[in-house]
């Protein structure tokens, strides 16, 4: 089953887990399974229309899915998905 790395700011919505496994053959299927198990994550990953939020980056084996097939990117059972929320701000 694919492994999903949960970033520190989102762990509170995933029972404190830093990584979890979820079934699926595509990024969309894996993220759907993840948010079914941890429903509080849904609003942090997806907008009201069900699309992945623009500030949430997902990587499969260190490859940004935006440059692959986005949420339809294939995922094998032994791959790792990494969720990276963008952080804005900085010094003025």
KEVO-346154 format. One record per residue: residue in one letter; x, y, z of N, C-alpha, C in turn. Coordinates in steps of 0.02 Angstrom, whole numbers, padded with zeros to 5 digits, always signed. Each point is the difference from the previous one (the first is absolute). Layout:
<nodes>
AXYZXYZXYZ...
</nodes>
This chain:
<nodes>
X+00042-00059+00000-00042+00059+00000+00044+00062+00000X-00016+00052-00038+00040+00061-00001+00003+00031+00070X+00057+00030+00014+00010+00035+00063-00007+00075-00013X-00032+00035+00046-00009+00073-00007+00035+00033+00059X+00045+00047-00016+00034+00038+00052-00041+00061+00016X-00019+00007+00064-00042+00055+00022+00044+00055+00029X-00005+00062-00025+00042+00053+00027-00022+00020+00071X+00046+00025+00039-00013+00018+00070-00063+00042+00011X-00013+00052-00041-00060+00040+00013-00066-00038-00010X+00001-00055-00036-00062-00038-00013-00007-00062+00043X+00050-00016+00039-00002-00062+00040-00055+00000+00051X-00018+00058+00026-00055+00002+00049-00066-00023-00030X-00007+00002-00065-00061-00023-00034+00005-00073-00022X+00058-00031+00014+00011-00070-00019+00022-00041+00062X-00033+00015+00056+00013-00035+00063+00074+00002+00019X+00034+00055-00018+00070+00009+00018+00050-00041-00039X-00024-00034-00052+00044-00044-00040+00045+00040-00046X+00063-00020-00005+00046+00032-00048-00002-00035-00067X-00024-00062-00001-00010-00036-00063-00056-00051+00010X-00036-00011-00054-00055-00049+00001+00000-00037-00067X-00033-00056-00002-00009-00036-00063-00072+00006-00021X-00011+00005-00065-00068+00003-00026-00001-00034-00068X-00053-00036-00015-00004-00036-00064-00015+00048-00058X+00018-00021-00060-00017+00038-00059+00051-00011-00055X-00023+00008-00062+00043-00009-00059+00020+00068-00030X-00034+00053+00022+00017+00068-00022+00005+00045+00061X+00029+00059-00009+00004+00048+00054-00070+00016+00025X-00048+00011-00045-00068+00015+00021-00029-00054+00044X+00009-00063-00019-00027-00055+00040+00033-00004+00068X+00065+00010+00002+00036-00003+00064-00022+00057+00046X-00006+00061-00027-00021+00057+00041-00073-00007+00022X-00042-00030-00042-00069-00013+00020-00002-00049+00058X+00039-00053-00005+00004-00049+00055+00027+00033+00064X+00050+00043-00008+00029+00034+00058-00052+00044+00034X-00037+00039-00039-00049+00045+00030-00063-00037+00024X-00011-00060-00024-00054-00041+00027+00019-00024+00070X+00063-00017+00009+00025-00023+00065+00008+00058+00049X+00021+00057-00026+00010+00060+00041-00039+00058-00031X-00065+00003+00012-00043+00051-00033+00020+00072+00013X+00031+00014+00058+00020+00069+00014+00054+00025-00047X+00035-00044-00033+00051+00020-00049-00031+00029-00064X-00061-00022-00015-00032+00018-00064+00002+00076-00013X-00022+00039+00048-00005+00073-00011+00069+00033-00008X+00052-00034+00023+00067+00027-00006+00034-00019-00066X-00026-00053-00032+00028-00023-00063-00041+00019-00061X-00067+00003+00009-00045+00010-00057-00043+00062+00011X-00018+00034-00055-00046+00056+00004-00072-00024+00000X-00048+00046+00001-00071-00018+00002-00023-00038-00061X+00035+00006-00056-00018-00035-00061+00033-00069-00004X+00040-00017+00050+00032-00065+00002+00067-00003-00035X+00025+00057-00023+00066+00002-00034+00055+00011+00052X+00058-00027-00014+00057+00009+00043+00015+00075+00005X+00008+00025+00060+00013+00072+00010+00065+00020-00036X+00000+00061-00026+00057+00023-00040+00065+00005+00040X-00005+00009+00066+00060+00006+00041+00023-00066+00029X-00033-00055-00019+00021-00066+00023+00037-00035-00057X+00063-00015+00011+00040-00036-00049+00006-00073+00020X-00006-00044-00048+00005-00072+00013+00055-00027-00045X+00043-00041+00029+00055-00030-00036-00006-00076+00004X+00013-00033-00055+00003-00073-00003+00072-00017-00017X+00033-00034+00046+00071-00018-00010+00041+00062-00018X-00011+00054+00036+00035+00064-00008-00015+00037-00065X-00052-00022-00037-00021+00034-00061-00064+00038+00013X-00001+00064-00017-00059+00042+00010-00055-00023-00048X-00059-00016+00027-00054-00026-00042-00026+00052-00049X+00013+00064+00012-00022+00052-00047+00035-00008-00067X+00058-00032+00000+00038-00010-00062-00007-00071-00027X-00043-00038+00032-00015-00069-00023-00072+00001-00025X-00042-00042+00027-00071-00002-00019-00045+00027+00055X+00028+00046+00040-00036+00030+00056-00030-00054+00045X-00065+00007+00019-00030-00049+00045-00009-00068-00032X+00006-00005-00065-00007-00065-00034+00067-00036-00007X+00053+00028+00030+00065-00032-00001-00005-00069+00032X+00027-00050-00034-00001-00068+00026+00046-00007+00061X-00022-00043+00046+00038-00013+00061+00005-00075+00009X+00061-00025+00011+00008-00071+00013-00002-00013+00075X-00008-00062+00018-00009-00019+00070+00059+00018+00044X+00059+00005-00028+00059+00013+00041+00024+00073-00005X-00040+00044-00028+00022+00070-00008-00020+00042+00060X+00034+00057+00005-00013+00047+00054-00027+00065-00030X-00056+00024+00028-00027+00065-00017+00019+00048+00055X+00021+00059-00019+00018+00051+00049-00046+00060-00011X-00033+00022+00053-00043+00059-00002+00040+00059+00027X+00003+00053-00040+00038+00060+00021-00044+00061-00010X-00028+00027+00055-00038+00062-00007+00048+00059-00010X-00016+00043-00047+00042+00059-00012-00006+00047+00059X+00055+00033+00014+00000+00048+00055+00017+00068-00030X-00043+00049+00013+00011+00067-00026+00027+00045+00056X+00029+00054-00020+00024+00048+00049+00074+00011-00006X+00026+00036+00047+00072+00013+00001+00014+00068+00029X+00061+00021-00002+00020+00064+00027-00021+00056-00045X-00013+00057+00030-00019+00059-00038+00055+00050+00001
</nodes>
